[in-house]
Amino acid sequence: MIARGGICDDFSVMIPFDRVVGIDKHRSDISRMIDNEHGTHIFAIKKLVLRPGCLGELHMARDKQMDSMLLVSDKLMEALSGTGQDSCFSSVDEYNEFLTSI
């Protein structure tokens, strides 16, 4: 990788290609959404509810309905937390608490 004029070999780029329908659009409180024959596109959520087991055997995937939503399995979260990288994860309850604070 080349960054700021130098070469950086101490990191990798992660691009999750898998997509799942994780957001339960009927139980979530969605404030901006397009739902038509081309599919559902969620832009803003007031309260998030996820579909149980939506990741299946995957450990990471983007939500098909909301590209900015990255879903991570508990197993991957625990592995990354073991490296000290745990501040980027939040439970659904913590996420919803954040949404009510903004």
Secondary structure as GFF3:
##gff-version 3
##sequence-region A 1 102
A	DSSP	beta_strand	2	3	.	.	.	ID=ss1
A	DSSP	beta_strand	6	7	.	.	.	ID=ss2
A	DSSP	beta_strand	19	20	.	.	.	ID=ss3
A	DSSP	beta_strand	29	36	.	.	.	ID=ss4
A	DSSP	beta_strand	39	47	.	.	.	ID=ss5
A	DSSP	beta_strand	60	63	.	.	.	ID=ss6
A	DSSP	beta_strand	70	72	.	.	.	ID=ss7
A	DSSP	alpha_helix	74	81	.	.	.	ID=ss8
A	DSSP	alpha_helix	92	101	.	.	.	ID=ss9
###
